[in-house]
Amino acid sequence: MLQAVGERVVARYLDRSGMSAVEFVNPWPDPSVKSGVDLTYRFAGKTMKVKVKTDAYFGNDLRKIADRTLTYYRPEGESYAFEAISNAATREPGWIFNSEADELHYYLLALSQPEEEAAALMVEPDEVFFGELKIDRDELHIIPMRPLREWFEAHYEEYTPRPVIVGTHSAWFRIIPRDVVDGAIPGIRVVGSVFAGLAR
């Protein structure tokens, strides 16, 4: 569900930023297996493919971090999480290896409402969704995928793999400090907070 929230916010941000033909590859709640591309948009006559990675480790309110009803309000981790293996049982490579995206839109957000409330908003029209969704903090990083993949392939074994439950199966991620990646990959853009301006 958090992934779907992130995709919807990023899509609206792209649309509001002057990109045209913004489209979801697998709109919520389509259960289709994703190809590592979540959104497409057109800019300067070219279609761009986007992988959205939504990350809830961006909270800074200790009271909300301790609240067990706030599933997606977690303490800021200051790292990127990249999926190296998408299914631990089949050993299928993760999106960092097989995504056809041109850009990774890494969206950090602290969602300060229970999961079921946010899920209910996903079926609402934009004016309701963006008016009632409670995101305390957010920050969008846009990372060019090709140089990221090349760097990751050369360095991912330096970082400890961590299991993450994704739906009904376990995936393996590499958690890498943001400052390491930001210093290694040219062309990363830290857009900053995007959500507050989307409700209007």
C-alpha positions, 0 to 999 in steps of 0.5 A, spaced: 500 500 500 505 504 501 508 503 494 501 505 491 501 511 495 508 513 493 506 512 486 500 516 486 504 522 489 510 522 485 505 522 479 501 528 481 508 531 482 510 530 475 504 532 472 504 539 476 511 540 474 509 540 467 511 533 464 505 530 460 502 524 459 503 521 466 501 514 466 501 508 471 504 502 468 500 498 473 494 502 477 492 501 484 490 495 486 492 491 480 496 485 482 500 484 476 507 483 477 511 489 475 517 490 470 521 495 474 517 500 471 511 504 475 510 510 471 511 513 464 511 521 462 513 525 456 518 530 456 521 534 450 518 529 446 521 523 449 518 518 453 521 517 460 520 510 464 520 511 472 521 506 477 518 509 484 521 506 491 517 509 497 521 509 503 517 510 510 524 511 514 523 518 514 520 520 521 522 524 526 517 525 531 519 520 537 511 519 539 509 517 532 515 512 531 513 509 538 505 509 535 504 501 533 498 504 529 502 508 524 505 502 520 509 507 515 512 512 520 519 509 522 525 513 524 529 516 519 534 511 516 539 516 512 540 510 507 537 508 500 534 501 500 535 497 493 532 490 492 537 486 489 533 479 490 526 480 489 524 473 491 528 469 496 525 462 494 526 463 486 532 468 487 529 472 481 534 479 481 531 485 484 529 491 480 535 494 481 538 489 476 532 488 471 528 495 471 527 498 464 526 505 468 530 511 466 530 514 473 529 512 480 524 516 483 526 515 491 521 517 495 522 518 502 515 519 506 513 519 514 505 517 513 502 519 520 495 515 519 494 508 520 495 503 514 487 502 513 485 509 513 491 511 507 488 504 503 481 507 504 484 514 501 487 510 495 480 509 492 478 516 493 478 522 487 485 526 487 481 532 491 480 527 497 486 523 497 491 529 497 486 533 502 486 527 507 492 524 506 497 525 512 504 526 510 508 529 516 515 529 512 517 527 505 523 528 500 524 526 493 530 524 490 531 523 482 537 518 481 539 516 473 538 508 473 543 506 468 549 509 472 546 507 479 546 500 476 553 500 474 555 503 481 551 498 484 553 492 480 560 493 482 559 495 490 553 491 492 557 486 495 560 491 500 553 491 504 550 486 508 543 483 505 537 484 509 531 480 508 524 484 507 517 481 507 514 483 500 507 481 500 507 474 500 514 472 500 521 475 502 526 479 498 533 481 499 535 488 499 542 492 500 541 498 505 546 503 503 548 510 506 545 516 502 551 520 502 555 514 499 550 513 493 550 521 492 557 522 492 558 516 487 552 517 482 553 523 478 546 527 476 542 525 482 537 531 484 534 532 491 527 535 489 526 536 497 518 536 499 513 535 494 507 533 497 505 539 501 504 543 494 499 537 491 493 538 495 492 545 492 
